Amino acid sequence: MNKKGIINVQGTDVTVISSGHEDYICITDMANAKEGQGKAYDIIKNWIRTRSTLEFLGVWEEMYNPNFKAVEFDRFKMQAGLHNFVLTPGQWIEKTNAIGMYVERGKYGGTYAHKDIAFEFGSAIETFGKRYFAHTAYYNLISSNSTYSPSSESMIFSLTSGCGVALLWCAV
């Protein structure tokens, strides 16, 4: 993974890294903006354990990951919603061979999610934040020579086109 740049959203720096032609957005940075640094891990952990999130992640992985372990995914899906069910991004990645998320450990680490998954996370923690994030990201990436590249432009267009008309209006 290579660090691509930082997008400033409502005064919060959100890191974007790339792997090949795919961009991964730091959902830890997004969660920090919502509740502060001490709660980001809990926000992500609680989000990933919900049935709707697991179904979204499972469908995404089945579409883009030929090595996805669907049997392990089914085990998680059956447990979703139970009070004693706990799942971390690291466990999800390890058990299912997921490629849509990446965990970087250490002092400056965080949880990174493919742009599609990051926008799903953004909508779960704050609907307005998702639209504002897309709007700001679009203008920052297109207008900044240091972070602009053809893959950056396609990232925003694929994000906005996949998120509905309201989000597309924000980015235009």
C-alpha positions in Angstrom: 0.0 0.0 0.0 1.3 3.4 -0.9 0.2 6.7 0.7 -1.6 8.7 -2.0 -2.6 11.8 -0.1 -4.8 13.5 2.5 -8.2 14.9 1.9 -9.4 17.6 4.3 -13.1 17.2 5.2 -14.7 19.7 7.5 -11.3 20.4 9.1 -10.5 16.7 9.5 -7.6 15.1 7.5 -8.6 11.7 6.0 -5.8 9.6 4.6 -6.1 7.9 1.2 -3.7 5.1 0.2 -3.6 3.1 -3.0 -2.9 -0.5 -3.9 -2.5 -1.1 -7.6 -5.3 0.9 -9.2 -7.6 0.9 -6.1 -7.9 3.6 -3.5 -8.5 2.9 0.2 -9.8 5.5 2.6 -8.9 5.6 6.3 -12.2 4.9 8.1 -10.3 5.4 11.4 -9.9 9.0 10.4 -13.6 9.2 9.6 -14.5 7.7 12.9 -12.1 10.0 14.8 -14.0 13.0 13.3 -17.3 11.6 14.5 -16.4 10.7 18.2 -12.7 11.4 18.8 -9.7 9.2 18.7 -10.5 7.1 21.8 -13.8 5.8 20.3 -12.8 5.2 16.6 -11.9 1.5 17.1 -15.3 0.9 18.9 -17.2 2.7 16.2 -15.6 0.5 13.5 -16.0 -2.7 15.5 -19.7 -2.0 16.2 -20.3 -1.1 12.5 -18.7 -4.2 11.1 -20.7 -6.6 13.3 -24.1 -5.5 12.1 -26.1 -7.7 9.8 -26.5 -5.0 7.1 -22.8 -4.3 7.1 -21.8 -7.9 6.9 -24.2 -8.5 4.0 -22.8 -5.4 2.2 -19.2 -6.6 2.8 -20.1 -10.2 1.7 -21.7 -9.0 -1.6 -18.8 -6.7 -2.3 -16.2 -9.4 -1.6 -18.1 -11.9 -3.7 -18.1 -9.4 -6.6 -14.5 -8.4 -6.5 -12.6 -11.2 -4.7 -12.3 -14.6 -6.3 -10.5 -15.9 -3.1 -13.2 -14.8 -0.7 -14.1 -17.5 1.8 -17.9 -17.6 1.6 -18.3 -20.3 4.2 -16.6 -18.2 6.9 -18.7 -15.3 5.8 -21.9 -17.4 6.3 -20.7 -18.2 9.9 -20.3 -14.5 10.7 -23.7 -13.7 9.1 -25.5 -16.2 11.2 -24.0 -14.7 14.4 -24.7 -11.1 13.4 -27.2 -9.4 15.7 -26.4 -11.6 18.7 -25.4 -9.8 21.8 -22.3 -11.8 22.3 -21.1 -11.4 18.7 -17.9 -9.4 18.3 -16.0 -8.9 15.1 -13.0 -6.7 14.3 -11.7 -5.7 10.9 -8.6 -7.8 11.4 -10.7 -10.9 12.2 -12.9 -10.3 9.1 -9.9 -10.0 6.9 -8.1 -13.0 8.3 -11.0 -15.4 8.4 -12.6 -14.5 5.0 -9.5 -13.5 3.1 -11.1 -10.2 2.4 -9.5 -7.6 0.2 -11.9 -4.7 0.7 -10.3 -3.7 4.0 -6.8 -3.3 5.2 -5.5 -2.8 8.8 -2.2 -1.0 9.3 -1.0 -1.6 12.8 1.2 0.8 14.8 1.2 4.3 16.1 0.2 5.8 12.8 -1.9 2.9 11.6 -5.6 2.6 11.0 -8.3 0.7 9.3 -8.5 1.4 5.6 -11.5 0.4 3.4 -12.0 0.4 -0.4 -13.7 3.5 -1.5 -17.0 1.7 -1.9 -16.9 0.3 1.6 -15.6 3.6 3.1 -18.7 5.4 1.7 -20.9 2.8 3.1 -19.2 3.3 6.5 -19.7 7.1 6.1 -23.4 6.7 5.5 -23.7 4.5 8.6 -22.0 7.0 10.9 -23.5 10.1 9.5 -25.5 10.6 6.3 -24.7 14.3 5.8 -21.0 13.5 6.3 -21.1 11.1 3.5 -22.4 13.7 1.0 -20.1 16.4 2.3 -17.1 14.0 2.1 -17.8 13.1 -1.5 -18.3 16.8 -2.4 -15.0 17.9 -0.7 -13.1 14.9 -2.0 -14.2 15.6 -5.5 -13.0 19.2 -5.5 -9.8 18.5 -3.6 -8.7 15.7 -5.9 -9.7 17.4 -9.1 -8.3 20.9 -8.3 -5.1 19.8 -6.5 -2.2 19.0 -8.9 -0.4 17.0 -6.1 -3.2 14.5 -5.6 -4.9 14.5 -9.0 -4.5 11.5 -11.3 -6.8 9.7 -13.7 -7.5 7.0 -11.0 -8.4 9.8 -8.6 -11.0 11.2 -11.0 -12.5 7.8 -11.6 -12.6 7.2 -7.9 -14.8 10.1 -7.3 -17.0 9.4 -10.3 -17.4 5.8 -9.4 -18.2 6.8 -5.8 -20.8 9.3 -6.8 -22.4 7.3 -9.5 -22.7 4.3 -7.2 -24.2 6.3 -4.3 -27.3 7.7 -6.0 -28.6 10.9 -7.4 -28.4 13.0 -4.2 -24.7 12.3 -3.9 -24.1 13.0 -7.6 -25.7 16.4 -7.2 -23.4 17.2 -4.3 -20.3 16.4 -6.4 -21.3 18.4 -9.5 
